[in-house]
């Protein structure tokens, strides 16, 4: 009876998507191997295999034959797990060893040629073979496992061809420069992964756990849900949780990008990796180390880097056709002039080999994923999370941004904006209203109580419980008598309201405010107007989007009066009183003019977020922001959507620069090769140079700054 076994390995030496493709193709050829998942961004391989048909030893042998090194908890012959084992420094890996080996062999050949000219050809041939043998073995392994047109195949053919036409010196140089180019790709890939490693470093390795009244220092992995941890001033929060005791300011910039420290008191949420400020906090752990905010962000960014953008998929398809066509063109350049026009065979074979080297697609293949990876990483560092290359690409092409109102353009909770006093003072009216609403749970009542607390008002004592009439009013008996806080309509049922007061109420309601009347007995003491106010940066963010050529619209299920009032304040078009079906229809209509981004709170807007070309969740609740939509704004700022679009455009611009560099250099050197100007070593230097330029250009995105 067959048995399936899961295997996870870290693979050292993967520098780009082409490496992952080689491994995936090889695994597909092995019997009984399924569920293959190769990630070059994480340097990982996960699969299931039938132990009766393939062994783990065979799997690892196949990986090694391709030139990669399997390591990790499950790898045969390794002692450290993937989490425990650090990557080798670039100068100590396999590719570095090939550079040292080919470089030394070439240097020895130069010395031999200098002092023993009669042995020059054999010395350079030997130096070339030193490098050709490992490259040719990798080319053969790739060919028999489903990747015949690999970079190793092109190098092997070119180097062996150079030896065949008595160009041993150039063959040795070509192999050495190829090894240097591969090493540079390793260095560049390490730089691109550094953003993920920086995120990993945000979480502390140890935590102070309180158990049975005693404090102990433990690895953060040992913290369980419900454990109590102590966070001293200056320490990083060990995992997600909530404050039990203490009041302090916490720097959440590593997680949300918010530069201003956030005040924390009992009940407030804490995120792993944020930095405690000036006072000790006692907290309860709500998530383990493997499931906290940092771990989830890292996982999301890694997954996003693996998801290909449409442009990346096109480049992959193009290169799969481009490579065999390039080999055919090189072959034709080598044989057509001698066969048809009597040209010199050696000259045109040489030019054909040079063309083959120039045609290597490395720079072209890496042009898109390198830029996408950098864009995703820099966004994550600034609290702009994008769940894949496709979403990042689409954001730059967005023509319209549709916003939800509540919790997106507005703060999501009502607050007092006006107090109209008819009897007494503002503080007296507010204090009486807060005393009545003190024990209610209605959002308007909670806002009134919060405003009184913010002013440090002493509330009148109430006698007995409050009487609530749903939709109308709350009444309580205070020391001065019965006081009611209710709707204008209910107030008129109790006492006549003067015409001037009616006009004031109407004016406030026209501004999208909800008005409550404070009555002492049957006398109107005052009016309190509340409204869910726009976020501080909303108006400026919408103005910035307009300056970027992006149209904006607010889609809300709220009443038209409130929606129009907020729309006037922000200068945005409004479609109000939309049921979920109507909101979806509105987005479909907007999509007729181009890509649409929908920005919402990630819960009640889920259908609209899914329908839009790209959905963006506000980060009011970080859990929600990480789980829903195609992107999330952890800073909880409306300006984040403009930052996302700007980052996407910068990334797309970088991609096209890379493609232009890759194809432009190849076109120039193709012409010079056919004209006989380019030598073999110049051809490989051009290819290596293009790869380095493309990678360096992509890494520029890591220094991206938004243009406010």
Buried (B, 14 or more C-beta within 10 A) or exposed (E): EEEEEEBBBBBBBBBBBBBBBBBBBBBEEBEBBEEBBBBBBBBBBBBBBBEEEBBBEBBBEBBBBBBBBBBBBBBEEBEEBBEEBEBBEBEEBBBBBBBEBBBEBBEBBBEBBEEEEEEBBBBBBBBBBBBBEBBBBBBBBBBEBBBBBBBBBBBBBBBBBBBEBEBBBBBBBBBBBBBBBBBBBBBBBBBBBEBBEEBEEBBBEBBBBBEEEEEEEBEBBEBEEEBBBBBEEEBBBBBBBBBBEBBBBBBBBBBBBBEEBBEBEEEBBBBBBBBBBEEBBBBBBBBBBEBBBBBBBBBBBBBBBBBBBEBBEEBBEBBEEBBEEBBEBBBBBBBEBBEEEEBEBEBBBBBBBBBBBBBBBBBBBBBBBBBBBBBBBBBBBBBBBBBBBBBBBBBBBBBBBBBBBBBBBBBBBBBBBBBBBBEBEBBBBBBBBBBBBBBBEBEBBBBBBBBBEEEEBEBBEBEEEBEBEEEBBBBBBBEEEBBBBBBBEBBBEBEEBEEEBEEBBEEBBEBBBBBBBBBBEEEBBBBBBBBBBBBEBBBBBBBBBBEBEBBBBBBBBBEBBBBBBBBEBBEBEBBBEBEEEEBBEBBEEBBEEEBBBBBBBBBEBBBBBBBBBBBBBBBBBBBBBBBBBBBBBBBBBBBBBBBBBBBBBBBBEBBEBBBEBBBEBBEEBBEBBBEEEBBBBBBBBBBBBBBBBBBBBBBEBBEBEBEE
